[in-house]
Amino acid sequence: MPHALLVDDDLGFVLGLAEAVRREGFTVSTATTLAQAREEMARQEPDALLIDLELPDGAALAGAGVLDG
């Protein structure tokens, strides 16, 4: 089963999105910060990554920081 990581600082949004993604056949993990996203990616590499570009602890794509760890 494919796995998706959803990252957004709006917990209500990310939980609603997680339900929709699960209905599409994915397992889902969520994070509300870049630090949490890095931890989740270390636990299980996602097949799909949906990420908010502006998070409390930094810009998600600044130097691909979430991917570089």
C-alpha positions in Angstrom: 0.0 0.0 0.0 1.4 3.4 -0.9 2.3 5.8 1.9 1.7 9.6 2.1 3.2 12.2 4.4 1.0 15.2 4.9 2.6 18.3 6.4 0.7 21.4 7.4 0.6 23.6 10.6 -3.2 23.7 10.4 -4.1 20.5 12.3 -7.8 20.5 11.3 -6.8 20.8 7.6 -4.2 18.0 7.7 -6.5 15.6 9.6 -9.3 16.2 7.0 -6.9 15.8 4.1 -5.6 12.6 5.8 -9.1 11.1 5.7 -9.4 11.9 2.0 -6.0 10.4 1.2 -6.8 7.3 3.1 -10.0 6.8 1.1 -7.7 6.8 -2.0 -5.8 3.8 -0.7 -2.8 5.3 1.1 -1.5 4.8 4.5 -0.9 8.3 6.0 1.4 9.9 8.5 1.0 13.6 9.4 3.3 16.4 10.8 2.7 20.0 11.7 6.4 21.2 11.6 9.4 20.5 9.5 11.1 18.8 12.4 8.2 16.4 12.7 8.2 15.8 9.0 11.9 14.9 9.1 11.1 12.4 11.9 8.3 10.8 10.0 10.5 10.6 6.8 13.1 8.8 8.9 10.5 6.3 10.1 9.0 5.6 6.7 9.9 7.1 3.3 6.7 8.4 1.7 5.5 7.6 -1.8 3.7 11.0 -1.8 4.6 14.2 0.1 2.0 17.0 0.4 3.6 19.9 2.3 2.7 23.4 3.2 5.3 25.8 1.9 5.4 28.0 5.0 5.6 26.2 8.4 6.3 27.6 11.9 9.9 26.3 11.9 10.8 27.3 8.4 10.1 27.4 4.7 9.6 23.8 3.5 11.4 24.1 0.2 14.2 26.4 1.3 17.1 24.4 0.0 14.9 21.3 0.0 15.4 21.3 3.8 12.7 18.8 4.6 14.3 16.4 2.1 17.9 16.9 3.1 17.3 16.3 6.8 
